[in-house]
Amino acid sequence: MKKLFLVFFLALFVLTKRSNAQGEPFTGPILNQKSLHFNAGTQGLGAEFSYGVLSRAALRLGVNFIPVAANNPFEISGFNSTSKLTASFSNIHLLADFTPFENASGFRLVGGAAYFMNANGNLQVQPTDKYTYGDIVLSPNDVGKLNMNVNWKGVAPYLGIGLLKAFPNHAFNVNLDLGSYYLRQPAARISGTGILESNSSQTGQFQQNIKGYRFLPVVQVNFNFKI
């Protein structure tokens, strides 16, 4: 995994150098320039409208969404069960791009905020075997299901950097964003059915255990069309 990240960042460095070396110096103010972006990355798929508000600064208004679902993502030793992991994130965001150096137009500082209309993660576990307690035999339905839910809905600030030019010189270009959202402290809940219903009493401990999980990393490729 470390080697993969090293190769990725080396590739970004090469792309940035090529952008600055192959006839793409600072081309003047970006004031009033406009472009439409389609993007893909760790926060899913999205679209943005970008507008140059100053000679070296632009605003981006956009939306992103990511639905994820996985069946049986892990196994619990000694406990035969099925599990389902789901995550659903969607946001509307306003970001500012600032190009601080005239001779390095491929480097941008990026900041702003997003409102996450939806930011949920849920794990459901259900046993598949019967369980015997003395003379009592419990079916999987008697044992029940266990649900663990986490919600980060709300406003989240963003800070990061951008690589490659904010606007196309001609009709189209590609650039990248690297950064992170700082999500609100998550609201956690455990619920269950059957004999697993009593696990709801562990909600407080679950909340305590995940309260520090607030960063949403962003590694994103933007495909930009000048308008």
N, C-alpha and C positions, 0 to 999 in steps of 0.2 A: 504493500500500500504506500509506503514512504517513497519507493522508487517511482510509482505512478504519479504521485504529486510532484516529485522533482522533475519528471519529464514534462508534465503539464505546465509548470511555471517556466521552465526553460523555453518551451514553445511560445508562451506568451511574450517572453523577453525578446525572442527572435522576431516575432510579428511586430512588436513595438519598434524595434530598431529598423526593420525594413520599411515601416510606414514613414519614419522620419528620414530615411536615407534615399528612398526612391521617389524623389521629386514631390514630397508631401510636406514641405515646411509650413510654418504658420501662414495661412492664406488671408489673413485679415480678420476684421471683426465678424463675429457670428450673430450680431444683432439682427433680428427679424428673420433669421433663417428658420425654416420649418422642416420637420421630417416625421415620418410615421415609422414606428419600430414594431417588429414582432420578435419575441424573445423566448428562449428556453433555457432552463437551468434548475437549480436546486429548489427554487420556489415555484416550479411548474412552468406552465405556458402563459404567455401574456401579450399585451399590446400597449403601446405608449404613443403619445403625441408630444413632441419636443419643440420648444420655441426659444429662440435666442432673445433674451431680455436685456443683455448687456454685451459689450464687445467680446468678453471672455466668459460669459455666464449664460446658462440656459436652464429652463425649467422643463421637467418631464411629468406629465400626468398620465397615469396608467392603471391597469388592472392585471392581476395574476391569479391563477388558481391551480391547485394540484389535488386530485383525488388519488388515494393509494389504498389498495386492499390486498391482503395476502392471507391465504389459508394455511394453517399449520406452520407458522413461521419458526416454531421451536418445539422441542420435546421436553417434557418434565419427567425426570428419572423416577421410575417406580409408580407412575401415575399415567395410565392410558387415557388419552383425551384428544379432543379436537379443539382447535383454537382458530380465531379469526382476528386479524389485526387490520384496523381501518384508520385512515387519517384523511382529513379534509381541511384544506386551507384555501382561503380566498381573501384578497385584499384590494383596496384602492389606495394608490400612493401618489405623493407629490415629492419629487426629488429635484435637487439643484445640482447642476454640473458646473464646476469652475475650473478653468484652465489657468494654472498659476504661472506657467513659464512660456514665454513667447517662442523660444527655440525648442520646445518639447510639447507640441500641440497634441501628441498622442497620450499625454498623461493628464488625468482629471481627478480632482477631489469631488466626492459626491456625498451629499447629506440630505436629510429630509425625514419624512415620517409616513407611516401607512396606518390605515384603519383596517384591522382584520375583522371582516364581517363574520367569518367562519374560521376557527382555528381549533379543531378538535382531534384528539387521538383516542381510540377505544380498543381495548383488548377483551375478547370474550373467550372463556374457557369452559368446556363441558366434558365431563367424563364419558367414556364409552363402555365401561365395564360395570357389572353389578358389584355391589359391596355388601358384605355380610357382617353384621354386628350381633353376635350370639345367635339367636334364632330368627333374627330379623334380616331379611334380604331386601336391599334397596336397589331399585332400578336406576339407570342413569337419570331419568326424569325426576325420581325421588331425591337424588343427590342435588340436582339442579344445575344452574349455570352461574358463573361468576363473571361480572363485568367490572372493568377498571377504566374509568373515563377521565381525560384531562382536557381542560379548556383554557386557551390563551386569548380568547376574544377581547379586542380592545385596540387602543392606540399603541404603536410601537415606533420609536425613533430608529433611524437608519444612518450608518456611517460606513463609508468605503472609498475605494478608488476605482477609476475607470481607465482602461487601456485602449489605445487607438482613438482616432478622432471622433468628436461628438457628432459632427455632421458630415455627410458625404461631400466630397469636392464636386462630384458629378451626380449621377443618378442614384448610386447605391454604395454602401460600405458595410463593414462588419466591425463591431467593437465589443468590449467585454466589461463586465462589472464584477468586482470582488469586494465583499463587505459582509455586514451582518445587521439584522434587526435585533433589537433588544425588546423582547416580548414582555407583556405584563406578567406578574407572578401568577402561575397557573392555579386554577381551581380544580381540585381533584375529588373524585368520588368513587367509592366501591359499593356495588350493589350485587345482590344475588337472589336466586330462587331456591326452593327446597331447603335442604339443611345448610346450604351455602349462604343462605340469607343472613345468617349471623355475622358473616364477614364484613358487613357494612360498618361494624364497630371499629374496623381498622382504617376508616377513612382519614381520621386525624393523623395517624402515623404515615399513611401514604402521602398526604398533603405535605407533611414535614420532609419526607424523603426526596420529593421532586421540586421543592420550592426554588432551587437554584437553576433549574433547566429553563433558561430564558433566552438563550441565543439561537437565532435562526440564520445560519450561514447562507450567503448568497454567492454562488458562482454561476454567472449568467452570460450567454452569448446573445447579442442583439443584432438583428438584421434590419438595416435602416434604409428607408427610401425617401429621397428628397422630394418635397412637395412645394 
